[in-house]
């Protein structure tokens, strides 16, 4: 599997994302939207940062179960009910990302939404990864 991140000098310098990612591999992993649900199906965390950490952890758990690692992420979309709050806490969210997923940033987008499936949820992440190894047994 190979992911190559493209960040052209003609575009503004990316912070916490890559402008484009090309991928070669034999297996795609499509990751369902993950919010800050605990194992009982309850949203945990009051702040956007707390919920982001849990949602990202849930996304990475699903990815690991499919045989992938954070470096295999080619694309992640973040849906938030408060883009202004997301921007305000962008540095904190970046620290959470680096702590859980490292510095191999996928292509990303942040999309403002009116609400998410669970009314208490403030953020949801989905994405896809590219893997080259055979599926786990």
C-alpha positions in Angstrom: 0.0 0.0 0.0 1.2 3.4 -0.8 -0.3 6.8 0.0 1.3 9.9 -1.4 0.3 13.3 0.0 0.3 16.2 -2.4 0.6 19.8 -1.1 1.3 22.1 -4.1 3.2 25.3 -3.4 0.5 27.1 -5.5 -2.0 26.4 -2.7 -2.1 27.8 0.9 0.0 25.7 3.3 -2.1 22.9 4.8 -2.5 22.8 8.5 -3.7 19.4 9.8 -4.7 18.0 6.4 -3.3 17.2 3.0 -4.6 18.9 -0.2 -4.7 15.6 -2.1 -3.8 12.0 -1.5 -3.1 9.4 -4.2 -3.4 5.8 -3.1 -2.4 2.4 -4.4 -3.4 -0.7 -2.7 -5.6 -3.7 -3.0 -8.3 -3.1 -0.4 -10.5 -0.1 0.4 -11.9 0.3 3.9 -15.0 2.5 4.1 -15.5 3.9 7.6 -18.9 4.7 8.8 -19.6 8.0 10.6 -18.5 7.8 14.2 -19.6 10.1 17.0 -18.7 10.2 20.7 -20.7 7.1 21.5 -19.5 4.8 24.3 -20.1 1.1 24.4 -23.6 1.6 25.8 -24.6 3.8 22.9 -24.5 7.1 24.9 -22.8 10.3 23.8 -19.9 11.1 26.1 -18.1 14.4 26.5 -19.5 17.9 26.9 -17.1 19.9 24.8 -16.3 19.6 21.1 -12.8 18.6 21.9 -13.9 15.8 24.2 -16.3 14.5 21.7 -13.8 14.8 18.9 -11.3 12.6 20.8 -13.9 9.9 21.4 -15.2 10.0 17.8 -11.7 9.8 16.4 -10.9 7.0 18.7 -14.0 5.1 17.6 -13.1 5.7 13.9 -9.6 4.4 14.5 -10.9 1.4 16.4 -13.1 0.4 13.4 -10.1 0.9 11.1 -7.8 -1.2 13.3 -10.4 -4.0 13.4 -10.4 -3.9 9.6 -6.6 -4.3 9.6 -5.6 -0.7 9.1 -3.6 2.0 10.9 -4.0 5.7 11.0 -1.4 6.1 8.3 -3.7 4.2 6.0 -6.4 6.9 6.1 -6.8 8.5 2.7 -9.8 10.7 3.4 -11.7 11.9 6.5 -14.7 14.1 6.6 -15.6 15.9 9.9 -19.2 17.0 10.4 -19.8 19.5 13.1 -22.8 21.3 14.4 -20.7 24.4 15.2 -18.0 25.3 12.7 -17.1 28.5 14.7 -16.4 26.4 17.8 -14.4 23.9 15.6 -12.3 26.8 14.3 -11.9 28.3 17.8 -10.5 24.9 19.1 -8.6 23.9 16.0 -5.3 23.8 17.8 -6.7 21.5 20.6 -8.3 19.3 17.9 -5.0 19.2 16.1 -3.2 18.0 19.3 -5.9 15.3 19.7 -5.4 14.2 16.1 -1.6 14.0 16.4 -1.9 12.1 19.7 -4.3 9.5 18.3 -3.5 9.4 14.6 0.0 10.9 14.1 1.1 13.3 11.4 0.3 11.5 8.2 -2.7 13.7 7.4 -5.4 12.4 5.0 -7.3 14.7 2.6 -9.9 16.2 4.9 -13.0 18.5 4.9 -15.0 20.0 7.8 -18.7 20.4 7.0 -21.2 22.3 9.1 -24.5 20.5 9.7 -27.7 21.5 11.5 -27.6 18.4 13.7 -26.3 14.8 13.8 -28.2 11.6 14.4 -27.8 11.8 18.2 -28.9 15.2 19.3 -26.2 15.5 21.9 -23.5 14.8 19.3 -21.4 17.8 18.3 -19.1 16.1 15.8 -19.0 13.0 13.6 -16.1 11.6 11.5 -16.2 9.2 8.5 -13.6 8.3 5.9 -11.8 5.7 4.0 -8.5 4.0 4.1 -6.4 2.0 1.5 -4.7 -1.2 2.6 -2.5 -3.6 0.7 -2.5 -6.6 2.9 -4.9 -9.5 2.7 -8.1 -9.2 4.9 -7.8 -10.4 8.4 -9.0 -14.0 9.1 
